[in-house]
Amino acid sequence: MSFDGVIIEKLPKVYSKDLVEVIFKLPYTKRQNLIDIDLGTPKTVGNYLSALEEEGFLKSVRVGKEKLYLNQKLMNILEN
């Protein structure tokens, strides 16, 4: 099953094509990236990112004042 197919299955209310494109554009994303493409308010996109992290799709790390969400699967692909 594809990565977006798994997201659709586990988080149907969170999934959107635009969201998957953002999290695969770079090996990390942040709230502002999702806000910039009008996926929702800061609270909504925060909920999306938290849900993706809870399901193991992303891993958050704090860098200074900002929280980045790492796409571990994409990072593994890029490292190999």
DSSP file (Angstrom, degrees, kcal/mol; ACC not computed):
  #  RESIDUE AA STRUCTURE BP1 BP2  ACC     N-H-->O    O-->H-N    N-H-->O    O-->H-N    TCO  KAPPA ALPHA  PHI   PSI    X-CA   Y-CA   Z-CA
    1    1 A M              0   0    0      0, 0.0     5,-0.0     0, 0.0     2,-0.0   0.000 360.0 360.0 360.0 141.8    0.0    0.0    0.0
    2    2 A S     >  -     0   0    0      1,-0.1     4,-2.0     4,-0.0     5,-0.2  -0.257 360.0-109.2 -71.8 161.9    1.3    3.5   -0.8
    3    3 A F  H  > S+     0   0    0      1,-0.2     4,-1.9     2,-0.2     5,-0.1   0.924 121.1  46.2 -58.2 -47.2    2.1    6.0    1.9
    4    4 A D  H  > S+     0   0    0      1,-0.2     4,-2.6     2,-0.2    -1,-0.2   0.843 108.6  57.1 -68.7 -30.0   -0.9    8.2    1.1
    5    5 A G  H  > S+     0   0    0      2,-0.2     4,-2.1     1,-0.2    -1,-0.2   0.884 106.4  49.3 -63.7 -38.0   -3.1    5.1    1.0
    6    6 A V  H  X S+     0   0    0     -4,-2.0     4,-2.8     2,-0.2     5,-0.3   0.898 110.7  49.9 -67.7 -40.4   -2.0    4.3    4.6
    7    7 A I  H  X S+     0   0    0     -4,-1.9     4,-3.4     2,-0.2     8,-0.3   0.926 109.8  51.0 -63.1 -43.8   -2.8    7.8    5.7
    8    8 A I  H  < S+     0   0    0     -4,-2.6    -2,-0.2     1,-0.2    -1,-0.2   0.918 113.6  45.8 -57.7 -43.4   -6.2    7.6    4.1
    9    9 A E  H  < S+     0   0    0     -4,-2.1    -2,-0.2    -5,-0.2    -1,-0.2   0.927 123.8  31.3 -67.7 -45.4   -6.9    4.4    5.9
   10   10 A K  H  < S+     0   0    0     -4,-2.8    -2,-0.2     1,-0.2    -3,-0.2   0.824 135.4  22.2 -85.4 -32.2   -5.6    5.5    9.3
   11   11 A L    >X  +     0   0    0     -4,-3.4     4,-2.1    -5,-0.3     3,-1.2  -0.494  63.8 160.0-135.2  64.6   -6.5    9.2    9.3
   12   12 A P  T 34 S+     0   0    0      0, 0.0    -1,-0.1     0, 0.0    -4,-0.1   0.799  78.5  53.4 -61.1 -28.3   -9.3    9.8    6.7
   13   13 A K  T 34 S+     0   0    0      1,-0.2    -5,-0.1    -5,-0.0    35,-0.1   0.706 113.8  42.8 -79.0 -18.3  -10.2   13.1    8.3
   14   14 A V  T <4 S+     0   0    0     -3,-1.2    -1,-0.2    -7,-0.2     5,-0.1   0.791  91.5 103.7 -93.0 -33.9   -6.7   14.4    8.1
   15   15 A Y     <  +     0   0    0     -4,-2.1     2,-0.3    -8,-0.3     3,-0.1  -0.183  34.7 151.2 -60.1 136.0   -5.7   13.2    4.6
   16   16 A S     >  -     0   0    0      1,-0.1     4,-2.1   -12,-0.0     5,-0.2  -0.938  50.9-121.9-153.2 152.1   -5.6   15.5    1.6
   17   17 A K  H  > S+     0   0    0     -2,-0.3     4,-2.3     1,-0.2     5,-0.2   0.900 114.8  53.4 -58.4 -41.5   -3.5   15.3   -1.5
   18   18 A D  H  > S+     0   0    0      1,-0.2     4,-2.0     2,-0.2    -1,-0.2   0.888 106.6  52.0 -62.6 -39.6   -2.0   18.8   -0.7
   19   19 A L  H  > S+     0   0    0      2,-0.2     4,-2.3     1,-0.2    -1,-0.2   0.937 110.1  47.6 -62.7 -47.2   -1.0   17.6    2.8
   20   20 A V  H  X S+     0   0    0     -4,-2.1     4,-1.0     1,-0.2    -1,-0.2   0.892 110.1  53.5 -63.0 -39.4    0.8   14.5    1.4
   21   21 A E  H  X S+     0   0    0     -4,-2.3     4,-0.6    -5,-0.2     3,-0.4   0.899 109.3  49.0 -61.9 -39.9    2.6   16.7   -1.2
   22   22 A V  H >X S+     0   0    0     -4,-2.0     3,-0.9     1,-0.2     4,-0.8   0.923 109.7  49.7 -66.9 -43.8    3.8   19.0    1.5
   23   23 A I  H 3< S+     0   0    0     -4,-2.3    -1,-0.2     1,-0.2    -2,-0.2   0.637 116.1  43.8 -75.5  -9.7    5.2   16.3    3.7
   24   24 A F  H 3< S+     0   0    0     -4,-1.0    -1,-0.2    -3,-0.4    -2,-0.2   0.394  94.2  78.4-108.5   1.0    7.0   14.7    0.8
   25   25 A K  H << S+     0   0    0     -3,-0.9    -2,-0.2    -4,-0.6    -3,-0.1   0.913 112.8   5.5 -71.4 -42.9    8.4   18.0   -0.7
   26   26 A L  S  < S-     0   0    0     -4,-0.8    -1,-0.2     2,-0.2    48,-0.1  -0.879  83.1-106.5-132.1 163.1   11.2   18.1    1.9
   27   27 A P  S    S+     0   0    0      0, 0.0    44,-3.1     0, 0.0     2,-0.3   0.498 105.6  35.0 -73.2   1.1   12.2   15.6    4.6
   28   28 A Y  E     -A   70   0A   0     42,-0.3     2,-0.3    -6,-0.1    42,-0.2  -0.967  64.8-173.9-144.7 161.0   10.6   18.0    7.2
   29   29 A T  E     -A   69   0A   0     40,-1.7    40,-3.0    -2,-0.3     2,-0.3  -0.931   7.3-154.2-145.3 171.0    7.7   20.4    7.4
   30   30 A K    >>  -     0   0    0     -2,-0.3     4,-1.1    38,-0.2     3,-1.0  -0.932  37.4 -96.8-142.8 166.1    6.4   22.9    9.9
   31   31 A R  H >> S+     0   0    0     36,-0.5     4,-2.2    -2,-0.3     3,-0.8   0.892 119.1  58.9 -51.7 -45.1    3.0   24.4   10.7
   32   32 A Q  H 3> S+     0   0    0      1,-0.3     4,-2.8     2,-0.2    -1,-0.3   0.833  97.6  60.3 -59.9 -33.1    3.6   27.4    8.6
   33   33 A N  H <> S+     0   0    0     -3,-1.0     4,-0.8     1,-0.2    -1,-0.3   0.901 109.9  42.5 -59.6 -40.0    4.1   25.3    5.4
   34   34 A L  H <<>S+     0   0    0     -4,-1.1     5,-2.3    -3,-0.8     3,-0.3   0.862 113.6  51.0 -75.6 -36.0    0.6   24.0    5.8
   35   35 A I  H ><5S+     0   0    0     -4,-2.2     3,-2.0     1,-0.2     5,-0.2   0.903 104.3  59.4 -65.2 -40.6   -0.9   27.3    6.7
   36   36 A D  H 3<5S+     0   0    0     -4,-2.8    -1,-0.2     1,-0.3    -2,-0.2   0.774 106.3  46.6 -61.5 -27.6    0.7   28.9    3.6
   37   37 A I  T 3<5S-     0   0    0     -4,-0.8    -1,-0.3    -3,-0.3    -2,-0.2   0.176 119.0-111.0-101.2  18.7   -1.1   26.5    1.3
   38   38 A D  T < 5 +     0   0    0     -3,-2.0    -3,-0.2     2,-0.1    -2,-0.1   0.844  68.7 143.8  61.1  40.6   -4.4   27.1    3.1
   39   39 A L  S   <S-     0   0    0     -5,-2.3     2,-0.3     1,-0.3    -4,-0.2   0.549  70.5 -67.6 -83.6  -5.9   -4.9   23.7    4.7
   40   40 A G        -     0   0    0     -6,-0.3    -1,-0.3    -5,-0.2    -2,-0.1  -0.908  66.2 -43.6 150.9-175.9   -6.4   25.4    7.8
   41   41 A T     >  -     0   0    0     -2,-0.3     4,-2.8    -3,-0.1     5,-0.3  -0.269  63.6 -97.3 -75.2 167.7   -5.9   27.6   10.8
   42   42 A P  H  > S+     0   0    0      0, 0.0     4,-1.9     0, 0.0     5,-0.1   0.895 127.4  49.1 -54.6 -40.0   -2.8   27.2   13.0
   43   43 A K  H  > S+     0   0    0      2,-0.2     4,-2.1     1,-0.2     5,-0.1   0.926 111.7  48.3 -65.6 -44.4   -4.9   25.0   15.4
   44   44 A T  H  > S+     0   0    0      2,-0.2     4,-2.2     1,-0.2    -1,-0.2   0.945 113.7  44.7 -62.8 -49.7   -6.2   22.8   12.6
   45   45 A V  H  X S+     0   0    0     -4,-2.8     4,-2.6     1,-0.2    -1,-0.2   0.853 110.8  55.8 -67.4 -31.5   -2.8   22.2   11.0
   46   46 A G  H  X S+     0   0    0     -4,-1.9     4,-2.4    -5,-0.3    -1,-0.2   0.902 107.7  49.0 -62.1 -40.5   -1.3   21.6   14.4
   47   47 A N  H  X S+     0   0    0     -4,-2.1     4,-2.5     2,-0.2    -2,-0.2   0.899 110.3  51.2 -64.8 -41.1   -4.0   18.9   15.0
   48   48 A Y  H  X S+     0   0    0     -4,-2.2     4,-2.4     2,-0.2    -2,-0.2   0.947 112.3  45.6 -59.7 -49.2   -3.1   17.4   11.6
   49   49 A L  H  X S+     0   0    0     -4,-2.6     4,-2.1     1,-0.2    -2,-0.2   0.889 112.7  50.7 -64.5 -39.3    0.6   17.3   12.4
   50   50 A S  H  X S+     0   0    0     -4,-2.4     4,-2.7     2,-0.2    -1,-0.2   0.911 110.6  49.2 -63.7 -42.2   -0.1   15.8   15.8
   51   51 A A  H  X S+     0   0    0     -4,-2.5     4,-1.8     2,-0.2    -2,-0.2   0.911 111.0  49.8 -64.0 -42.3   -2.3   13.1   14.4
   52   52 A L  H  <>S+     0   0    0     -4,-2.4     5,-2.4     1,-0.2     6,-1.0   0.870 112.3  48.3 -63.9 -36.1    0.3   12.2   11.8
   53   53 A E  H ><5S+     0   0    0     -4,-2.1     3,-1.6     4,-0.2    -2,-0.2   0.921 108.0  53.7 -69.9 -43.3    2.9   12.1   14.6
   54   54 A E  H 3<5S+     0   0    0     -4,-2.7    -2,-0.2     1,-0.3    -1,-0.2   0.847 109.3  49.4 -59.3 -34.4    0.8    9.9   16.8
   55   55 A E  T 3<5S-     0   0    0     -4,-1.8    -1,-0.3    -5,-0.2    -2,-0.2   0.458 120.1-110.6 -85.6  -0.9    0.3    7.4   13.9
   56   56 A G  T < 5S+     0   0    0     -3,-1.6    -3,-0.2     2,-0.3    -2,-0.1   0.570  87.2 115.6  87.7   8.7    4.1    7.3   13.3
   57   57 A F  S   <S+     0   0    0     -5,-2.4    16,-0.4    -6,-0.2    15,-0.3   0.843  82.3  21.8 -78.0 -33.3    4.1    9.1   10.0
   58   58 A L        -     0   0    0     -6,-1.0     2,-0.4    13,-0.2    -2,-0.3  -0.882  65.0-149.1-130.3 160.6    6.1   12.1   11.3
   59   59 A K  E     -B   70   0A   0     11,-1.8    11,-3.4    -2,-0.3     2,-0.3  -0.995  19.3-138.7-132.0 126.6    8.4   12.8   14.3
   60   60 A S  E     +B   69   0A   0     -2,-0.4     2,-0.3     9,-0.2     9,-0.2  -0.620  20.9 178.3 -89.2 144.2    8.6   16.2   15.9
   61   61 A V  E     -B   68   0A   0      7,-2.6     7,-3.1    -2,-0.3     2,-0.5  -0.995  26.7-126.5-139.1 141.7   11.8   17.9   17.0
   62   62 A R  E     -B   67   0A   0     -2,-0.3     2,-0.5     5,-0.2     5,-0.2  -0.782  23.2-177.2 -91.5 128.1   12.2   21.3   18.5
   63   63 A V  E >   -B   66   0A   0      3,-3.4     3,-1.9    -2,-0.5     2,-0.3  -0.929  65.2 -52.8-124.7 103.1   14.7   23.5   16.7
   64   64 A G  T 3  S-     0   0    0     -2,-0.5     0, 0.0     1,-0.3     0, 0.0  -0.520 120.9 -21.3  65.2-127.2   15.0   26.8   18.6
   65   65 A K  T 3  S+     0   0    0     -2,-0.3     2,-0.3    -3,-0.1    -1,-0.3   0.520 125.5  83.9 -88.9  -6.4   11.5   28.2   19.0
   66   66 A E  E <   - B   0  63A   0     -3,-1.9    -3,-3.4   -36,-0.0     2,-0.5  -0.717  67.7-141.1-105.5 148.4   10.2   26.2   16.2
   67   67 A K  E     - B   0  62A   0     -2,-0.3   -36,-0.5    -5,-0.2     2,-0.3  -0.929  18.6-164.1-105.8 124.5    8.9   22.6   16.0
   68   68 A L  E     - B   0  61A   0     -7,-3.1    -7,-2.6    -2,-0.5     2,-0.6  -0.819  11.2-143.5-105.2 148.4    9.8   20.7   12.8
   69   69 A Y  E     -AB  29  60A   0    -40,-3.0   -40,-1.7    -2,-0.3     2,-0.3  -0.951  17.9-150.6-114.6 113.3    8.0   17.5   11.8
   70   70 A L  E     -AB  28  59A   0    -11,-3.4   -11,-1.8    -2,-0.6     2,-1.1  -0.653  10.1-144.3 -89.7 136.0   10.4   15.0   10.2
   71   71 A N     >  -     0   0    0    -44,-3.1     4,-2.3    -2,-0.3     3,-0.2  -0.814  18.9-173.0 -95.4  93.1    9.3   12.5    7.6
   72   72 A Q  H  > S+     0   0    0     -2,-1.1     4,-2.4   -15,-0.3    -1,-0.2   0.851  79.7  54.4 -59.9 -39.1   11.5    9.6    8.6
   73   73 A K  H  > S+     0   0    0    -16,-0.4     4,-1.9     1,-0.2    -1,-0.2   0.921 110.7  45.8 -64.1 -42.5   10.6    7.4    5.7
   74   74 A L  H  > S+     0   0    0      1,-0.2     4,-2.4     2,-0.2    -2,-0.2   0.903 111.3  52.7 -66.4 -40.1   11.5   10.1    3.2
   75   75 A M  H  X S+     0   0    0     -4,-2.3     4,-1.9     1,-0.2    -2,-0.2   0.896 108.2  51.2 -61.6 -39.8   14.8   10.7    5.1
   76   76 A N  H  X S+     0   0    0     -4,-2.4     4,-1.3     2,-0.2    -1,-0.2   0.900 109.9  49.5 -63.9 -40.6   15.6    7.0    4.9
   77   77 A I  H  < S+     0   0    0     -4,-1.9     3,-0.3     1,-0.2    -2,-0.2   0.921 111.8  48.2 -64.2 -43.9   15.0    7.0    1.1
   78   78 A L  H  < S+     0   0    0     -4,-2.4    -1,-0.2     1,-0.2    -2,-0.2   0.816 108.2  54.9 -68.0 -31.0   17.2   10.1    0.7
   79   79 A E  H  <        0   0    0     -4,-1.9    -1,-0.2     1,-0.2    -2,-0.2   0.792 360.0 360.0 -72.4 -28.3   20.0    8.6    2.8
   80   80 A N     <        0   0    0     -4,-1.3    -1,-0.2    -3,-0.3    -2,-0.2   0.439 360.0 360.0 -89.0 360.0   20.2    5.4    0.7
